[in-house]
Amino acid sequence: MSVSLSGEGQTAAHLERHPFGKIPAMAADGVTLFETAAIAELIEANHPTPACMPSAAIDRALMRQWMNVIDNYLYPDVVGTLVWQRVVNPKLGEPCDEQAVLDGLPAVRKQFGLLEDALAERTWLAGDHASLADFYLAPIMAYVALTPEAEALFSAHPNVSRWWGAMQERDSFRKTPFDGA
Ligand SMILES: N[C@@H](CCC(=O)N[C@@H](CS)C(=O)NCC(=O)O)C(=O)O
């Protein structure tokens, strides 16, 4: 189901599916489910191969840590400022607030710095394989990549850049429709 950013999420029909009017939401086995983590865990349980959750407890904890970081800190810092101004506003026909971009950049750089450190000695955020944590980050990065600030961010953070390259090489990533352009 697709809900645009133009207020469709606040319709009565969608509020039935998602009480906060956000995406994603889905119906499964007669239950309405919202929140990406919950939906991803259900899909993973129903389609366990290839595994998108590490089996080692420490890697699974790291995966959860990064999913929470992305939800609670990275998403607001990166999407709420840079992506919103540079990508979402133009789509809505609104001007980009250049000052908001400038004001938001220190927080964006902080988030990239955290990822840079986390990816210093590993290809993926948790364990030896890409996990839900990486798949959480991928669409955010796809939007960041559309901004004029992306080039400087990637060159200042080579580990993040390498991670982004590896993500883009994945078959599943290539096959995922993206309407950002
Ligand atoms: N924590 C929620 C975040 C949901 C969320 O903010 N979704 C955004 C899209 S990524 C949305 O629906 N934005 C539209 C809006 O706020 O109107 C989750 O992971 O499902």
The ligand as a Gaussian input file, in Angstrom:
#p B3LYP/6-31G(d) Opt

LIG

0 1
 N        8.647000       4.470000      13.427000
 C        7.779000       4.405000      12.277000
 C        7.997000       5.636000      11.415000
 C        6.900000       5.776000      10.388000
 C        7.099000       7.026000       9.531000
 O        7.436000       8.111000      10.038000
 N        6.844000       6.883000       8.223000
 C        7.010000       8.002000       7.312000
 C        7.615000       7.515000       6.008000
 S        9.177000       6.804000       6.205000
 C        5.656000       8.586000       6.953000
 O        4.670000       7.885000       6.950000
 N        5.637000       9.863000       6.602000
 C        4.458000      10.493000       6.085000
 C        3.906000      11.511000       7.012000
 O        4.460000      11.729000       8.104000
 O        2.888000      12.098000       6.625000
 C        8.047000       3.104000      11.502000
 O        9.184000       2.643000      11.511000
 O        7.117000       2.543000      10.916000

